[in-house]
Amino acid sequence: QLANSGSSSIDITGWSFSGSIKENYTDPDPALVYFSHSIVDFSQSIVMFTLTPTQTGTLTKGMYYYDIIAVNYSKVPDEVYRLLQGRAKVSPGVTDGYIIDF
């Protein structure tokens, strides 16, 4: 959920979202996988990012880097925000192939 410093939802009209996973943050594009996203609740500024089982199946055991970016195209110049970033640990799962821990 996107919120301002006062914890109020912000207007995400005109915003774009993207995210990806790479083995090293300095690796050139294309990334190993790209997150899909959907706006779950526009009025509350809730955006959900997902990976499919096929996408996670392309990753092998190890540590990766990820980030989630938002671009506000309604401002001039465009405002770019890194919403999340960090390391993702991929490990074998018992029930469903590989699991990603953020």
VEXVO-275507 format. One record per residue (C-alpha): residue number from 1; residue in three letters; x, y, z. Coordinates in steps of 0.05 Angstrom, whole numbers. Layout:
<recs>
{rec NUM, ALA, {X, Y, Z}} ...
</recs>
This chain:
<recs>
{rec 1, GLN, {0, 0, 0}} {rec 2, LEU, {27, 67, -20}} {rec 3, ALA, {19, 122, 31}} {rec 4, ASN, {47, 191, 46}} {rec 5, SER, {86, 209, 109}} {rec 6, GLY, {20, 219, 145}} {rec 7, SER, {-2, 148, 128}} {rec 8, SER, {-56, 172, 81}} {rec 9, SER, {-66, 136, 14}} {rec 10, ILE, {-38, 175, -45}} {rec 11, ASP, {-69, 185, -113}} {rec 12, ILE, {-36, 136, -161}} {rec 13, THR, {-71, 162, -223}} {rec 14, GLY, {-19, 165, -279}} {rec 15, TRP, {31, 119, -242}} {rec 16, SER, {68, 60, -272}} {rec 17, PHE, {98, 2, -232}} {rec 18, SER, {152, -49, -248}} {rec 19, GLY, {198, -97, -213}} {rec 20, SER, {249, -150, -228}} {rec 21, ILE, {299, -200, -200}} {rec 22, LYS, {372, -205, -221}} {rec 23, GLU, {430, -249, -199}} {rec 24, ASN, {472, -186, -186}} {rec 25, TYR, {446, -115, -182}} {rec 26, THR, {498, -94, -234}} {rec 27, ASP, {475, -146, -286}} {rec 28, PRO, {450, -114, -351}} {rec 29, ASP, {378, -122, -374}} {rec 30, PRO, {340, -165, -386}} {rec 31, ALA, {328, -187, -315}} {rec 32, LEU, {319, -261, -297}} {rec 33, VAL, {245, -250, -282}} {rec 34, TYR, {197, -191, -281}} {rec 35, PHE, {142, -183, -230}} {rec 36, SER, {70, -176, -255}} {rec 37, HIS, {28, -125, -218}} {rec 38, SER, {-44, -108, -208}} {rec 39, ILE, {-79, -52, -172}} {rec 40, VAL, {-120, -88, -118}} {rec 41, ASP, {-154, -26, -90}} {rec 42, PHE, {-145, 39, -127}} {rec 43, SER, {-177, 82, -73}} {rec 44, GLN, {-130, 54, -20}} {rec 45, SER, {-69, 54, -67}} {rec 46, ILE, {-57, -21, -58}} {rec 47, VAL, {-14, -53, -112}} {rec 48, MET, {2, -127, -112}} {rec 49, PHE, {65, -156, -145}} {rec 50, THR, {68, -230, -164}} {rec 51, LEU, {111, -283, -197}} {rec 52, THR, {82, -345, -229}} {rec 53, PRO, {106, -416, -213}} {rec 54, THR, {137, -418, -283}} {rec 55, GLN, {177, -355, -268}} {rec 56, THR, {202, -380, -200}} {rec 57, GLY, {219, -446, -233}} {rec 58, THR, {270, -411, -277}} {rec 59, LEU, {310, -391, -215}} {rec 60, THR, {359, -438, -182}} {rec 61, LYS, {379, -443, -109}} {rec 62, GLY, {416, -381, -87}} {rec 63, MET, {413, -307, -69}} {rec 64, TYR, {386, -254, -117}} {rec 65, TYR, {371, -180, -117}} {rec 66, TYR, {303, -149, -129}} {rec 67, ASP, {270, -81, -131}} {rec 68, ILE, {202, -51, -143}} {rec 69, ILE, {197, 16, -179}} {rec 70, ALA, {140, 66, -186}} {rec 71, VAL, {139, 124, -235}} {rec 72, ASN, {91, 182, -227}} {rec 73, TYR, {80, 207, -298}} {rec 74, SER, {31, 260, -276}} {rec 75, LYS, {88, 304, -251}} {rec 76, VAL, {138, 343, -293}} {rec 77, PRO, {191, 319, -292}} {rec 78, ASP, {169, 247, -278}} {rec 79, GLU, {180, 225, -206}} {rec 80, VAL, {214, 157, -198}} {rec 81, TYR, {210, 119, -132}} {rec 82, ARG, {243, 54, -110}} {rec 83, LEU, {188, 26, -66}} {rec 84, LEU, {224, -38, -44}} {rec 85, GLN, {292, -68, -54}} {rec 86, GLY, {332, -124, -24}} {rec 87, ARG, {356, -195, -29}} {rec 88, ALA, {314, -255, -46}} {rec 89, LYS, {334, -324, -23}} {rec 90, VAL, {312, -380, -69}} {rec 91, SER, {311, -449, -37}} {rec 92, PRO, {281, -517, -54}} {rec 93, GLY, {211, -528, -27}} {rec 94, VAL, {179, -593, -7}} {rec 95, THR, {109, -579, -34}} {rec 96, ASP, {119, -534, -94}} {rec 97, GLY, {188, -532, -125}} {rec 98, TYR, {230, -471, -107}} {rec 99, ILE, {208, -420, -56}} {rec 100, ILE, {230, -346, -54}} {rec 101, ASP, {240, -313, 14}} {rec 102, PHE, {242, -237, 12}} 
</recs>
